[in-house]
Amino acid sequence: MLFGSRSIGSWVYPPRVRNPCPYALTRNVVLAASAGTGKTHALVGTMLNLLLGATGDHRGHLREPVPPGQIVATTFSRKAAVEMRSRVTVELSRMADPGAKSVYDAWVADALASLGHPAWLPHERAERARAALHRGGELRVSTLHAFATQIVKTYPMEAGFLPELTLLSEAEDARLSELATERAMVAWLAEDDACDSGRRKQARALFDALGSFAELGDLVRSVLSRVAESGGRASDLTLPLGDAERVERTMNEVVRLASYVASNDAAFEPAQRVVLAASTADPDALALATHAFLGADYRKRTEVAEQFRRFRGAMDGKTNEDRGALFARLWLRRAELSRAPEIARALLARCPAEIDLEKRRENVLGFSDVLMAARTICQQHLDARKEIAQGIDTL
């Protein structure tokens, strides 16, 4: 996407506002294409036309060359940023030689012709390219994170931090978030709220169902990471319904599979125990037998054994023992699952608040927070947004 404070581009124009120059960039442009189809080639060509002055304004007149420092190009990786800058430099160097040819000569000629401007002589093109090369170090080509980091460091107070803001490495950010999440969970589980003893009981049930504090922490951090990647908030998560019914259906599948395995392999005792426990309708016995069945080491090379391993592998848990233990606990507590999503969402919303509080207390910002902080600055602080836009012609 290309846009800016004065040059906002698109290659597609409605008939009534069509600009004759394809590189005039008077509206936003989104260039969507699969890998290897030439997106970087197109972006480099657009930057070269801007740097040389081979573009038109909204009136269809030839523009002056855009200073390199007013062009911002962002990518998702450092490697791509280096490659893009290198391509621009290489092509400018070729154009700076009156006798050399560039793959983008046609782009320049096309732009000039669309404006009714005569083609540049070789020495004219070379002079413009040399001028751009002279200030080439000012060209702002970087990763999106690097660009956002520059904004946050320039306007830390607008993001809610003190001027001497420290940016954490990814490892430091992960460690701080882990400790803050643990504190939030401890406070949540230990909270003595007489007004909502049922909620407190449900919170403890959630912890007990997962089996350990470490497993609860791992699950919370995993969900929070996915929420952050989507740009959403934990408090906005949609609550799933029917968890108790799904556990019931899964137990029925476990019993069916155990019966199938037992009928084909009478020597596999864990399967026999599940069948027996299911016939007694004893929940505790069935949970104990299911735990042993799902956690068992069953290595036979038969179709029945393969079906059993596929079914078990699709269940939650890091190991077979974890899968058996976790499902057994969920089965015993299935009646308490109706409020579990609400309790889990409240816990997930509490953890980011604790992480944010700790970062503000320490005046640090994590790698994963930079984009959100930059967005907050640009959306909520008009003066900062204007200052940022004044230094950018095309982004």
Buried (B, 14 or more C-beta within 10 A) or exposed (E): EBBBBBBBBBBEBEEEEEBEBBBBBBBEBEBEEEEEEEEBEBBBBBBBBBBBBBBBBBEBEBBEBBBBBBBBBBBEEEEBBEBBBEBBBEBBBBBBBEEBEBBBBEBBBBBBEBBEBEEBEEEEBBBBBBBBBEEBEEBBBBBBBBBBBBBBBEBBEBBBBEEEBEBBEEEBBBEBBBEBBBBBBEEBBEEEEEEEEEBBEBBBBBBBBBBEEEBBBBBBBEBBEEBBEEEEEBEEBEEEEEBBEBBEEBBEEBBEBBBBBBEBBEEBBBBBBBBBBBEEEEEEBBBBBBBBBBBBEBEBEEEBBEEBBEBBEEBEBEEBBBBBBBBBBBBBBBEBBEBBBEBBBBBBBBBBEBBEEBBBEEBBBBBBBBBBBBBBBBEEBEEBBEEBBEEBBBB
